[in-house]
Every structure is written in structure tokens, then in C-alpha cells.
Amino acid sequence: MGVHTSMNRPEKVTKDLTSRLNRIEGQVKGINSMIERGEYCDDILTQISSVKSAMNAVAKILVDSHMRTCVAEKLRSGDDDIIEEFVKTVGRVIG
């Protein structure tokens, strides 16, 4: 695989990801508090499911951005190794 470099993703994408992750962080803290308070397991599991869905949404945004920026740029430069890397990455995300 090629050398990994940092990429400048669009500012709008960065802001969206940061905002979503901050909300998810709050949800995770809330789950921790629920556990500490001894709340009903089913309610905690519902919140965990919500966090997982939110993380999947973050992953979808990042995959889309990665394809449109990093992957497209490497393909344009003739780096076909990016295809195998991208396939493996998507496999980890959906796996």
C-alpha cells in the first residue's frame, strides 16, 4: 500500500463529523451514568444501539469523503493500490 498522508477534507465535512462525534461522546457519557445509577439494562442497550447507529452515520460520511478526496486523488495520480486499500477499509467498517 502507498504512504498515508493527511488529507484536507472539506471544512463542512470536518465540522459535521466533529459535531456528530461530540454528540456521540455525550451519549456515551450518558450511558456510563446510566450504568453507574443502576438503570434498567434494556434502556441502556437501547442507548448503545443509538450510539452504534450514530457511529455508522459518521462512518458513512467519512467513507464518502474519503472516496471523493483521497481515493479519487490517488486514482488520478495512477495509484491503483488505493482500490485494494479502500476495499479492505470498507470491509472493516461494514464487517
N, C-alpha and C positions, 0 to 999 in steps of 0.2 A: 504494500500500500504506500501511497505517497506521504510526504511530510505534512503533518497537520499544522495549519496556520490559523490564527484567529481571523475571523471574517467580520466585516462590518455589516450586520444585518440592519434592515431599515429601522429607523428610530421608532416608528409606530409599532412595529413588531416587538421591539425590545420593551417598550412601555406596556404593551398588552401582556406580554409574558410576565413582567415584573409585577404588574397589578394582580394578575391571576395567582401568581406564586405567593404574594403577600396574603391574599385571601385564604389560600390553602394552608399557609402557615398558621393563620388564625384558627382555621378549622381543626388542625392537628392539635394545637394548644387546647382547644375546646374539648377534644376527645380525651386528652390527658387529664383534664379537670374532671370530666365525667367519670373516668376510671378511678381517680382519687376520691371522688364523692361516693363511689359505690353504686353508680346509676345502673339501671336495668341493661343487661347485655344486649338485648335486641335493639335498644335505642343507640347504643354505642356502635353496634355493627352497621346500623343504618347510616350513621355519620361517616364511618370508614368507607362504606360504599360510595357516599357522596364525594369524599376526598379522592377515591380512585377514579371516579368519573371526571372530576376536575383535572386530575393529573393527565388523564387520557386526552382531554381537550388541549392542555398545554403541549403535550407531545405532538398532536396533530398540527398545531400551529408551527411548532419548531420543525417538523418534517417538511411541511410546505415551504417554509422559509429556506431551509437547507437545500431543498431541491431547486428552488428558484435562484439561489445565490451561489453557494459553494459548489454544488453538483454541476449546475449549468456552466459556471465559470471553468471548472476543470474539464468538462467535456469540450467546451470551445477551445481550450488550450491543447486538446489532444490527449488528455489523461483519461484513458478508458478504464483504468484501475478503479476509478471512483464508482463505477457501476457495481462491482463486487462489494465494495465497502458499503455502499448505500443499501444494497440488498440485505447484507448482514445486519446493518443498523436497524432497518425496518423489521427484520425478523426478531431482533431483541425487543423492540418496542411492542410489537403485537404478540410476542411469544409468551 
